[in-house]
């Protein structure tokens, strides 16, 4: 198949493109940076330079590629301060709204038959069962700093799943770790934990679902090749309480045990969004992705995989 990957040089894109090429697909990788064209060529893709926020540039890029499948992996996530999530996710939220609309419109105009897009498990409602599956609702009352992010995710999912004339697939990834993410040696989160600047807030009752970036790419490849329309959680087998995974990771990194701070202190330093993430997230189930995509994560648990990530990078 001919596959057009928007966001081909991001953390998942850099894992996905070589997998697509190895599987025999012809890949065009979209980037807005002229400087990233050599990287795409090294991965085996044909570079296409376009600004995702410019509808005409996107249309020309997709027309040039003439793909069977469009894959939306566009983000612009840099350093995140949870006190200012709306500010720090603004560029990504624009890619999830305007960027999504531009890609969907181009795909529809050119008769693309399949569209696969990146989403996230974090907006699930903060009450009810643990872990959440794809039938569960999003949070009806997100805290203020998380509202724009959730709204942009809802926009993306609705645009993809309701687009006429093509099959729409949404992949809700868990918290990514591995190369190109903040959960990797030298990454922001690892370094905060190593310096004992990532405390357990309150009871640490938030449940996080992780996924290795390579496993996320494998699931995306499966969705591209044979996924049915709908939503899939792409997470490992081991949803984990913050109170469990954070001290375990600190130990694996040879770091001091994380501090514990009351929730009101956590809110002061990390804002309401940070407090919610540490105490109220519910995690996600991967049963549907396993059943319908035939996907099995090569890293079924963050426990062993994060330790191996540290060892393999020489920490």
HELIX and SHEET records of a PDB file:
HELIX    1   1 UNK A   11  UNK A   22  1                                  12    
HELIX    2   2 UNK A   34  UNK A   36  5                                   3    
HELIX    3   3 UNK A   37  UNK A   43  1                                   7    
HELIX    4   4 UNK A   55  UNK A   65  1                                  11    
HELIX    5   5 UNK A   82  UNK A   84  5                                   3    
HELIX    6   6 UNK A   85  UNK A   88  1                                   4    
HELIX    7   7 UNK A   90  UNK A   94  1                                   5    
HELIX    8   8 UNK A   95  UNK A   99  3                                   5    
HELIX    9   9 UNK A  100  UNK A  109  1                                  10    
HELIX   10  10 UNK A  144  UNK A  162  1                                  19    
HELIX   11  11 UNK A  188  UNK A  194  1                                   7    
HELIX   12  12 UNK A  213  UNK A  226  1                                  14    
HELIX   13  13 UNK A  242  UNK A  252  1                                  11    
HELIX   14  14 UNK A  263  UNK A  279  1                                  17    
HELIX   15  15 UNK A  287  UNK A  293  1                                   7    
HELIX   16  16 UNK A  302  UNK A  312  1                                  11    
SHEET    1   A 7 UNK A  46  UNK A  49  0                                        
SHEET    2   A 7 UNK A  26  UNK A  31  1                                        
SHEET    3   A 7 UNK A   2  UNK A   6  1                                        
SHEET    4   A 7 UNK A  69  UNK A  72  1                                        
SHEET    5   A 7 UNK A 114  UNK A 120  1                                        
SHEET    6   A 7 UNK A 167  UNK A 173  1                                        
SHEET    7   A 7 UNK A 230  UNK A 234  1                                        
SHEET    1   B 2 UNK A 175  UNK A 177  0                                        
SHEET    2   B 2 UNK A 210  UNK A 212  1                                        
SHEET    1   C 2 UNK A 200  UNK A 201  0                                        
SHEET    2   C 2 UNK A 260  UNK A 261  1                                        
SHEET    1   D 2 UNK A 207  UNK A 208  0                                        
SHEET    2   D 2 UNK A 240  UNK A 241 -1                                        
END                                                                             
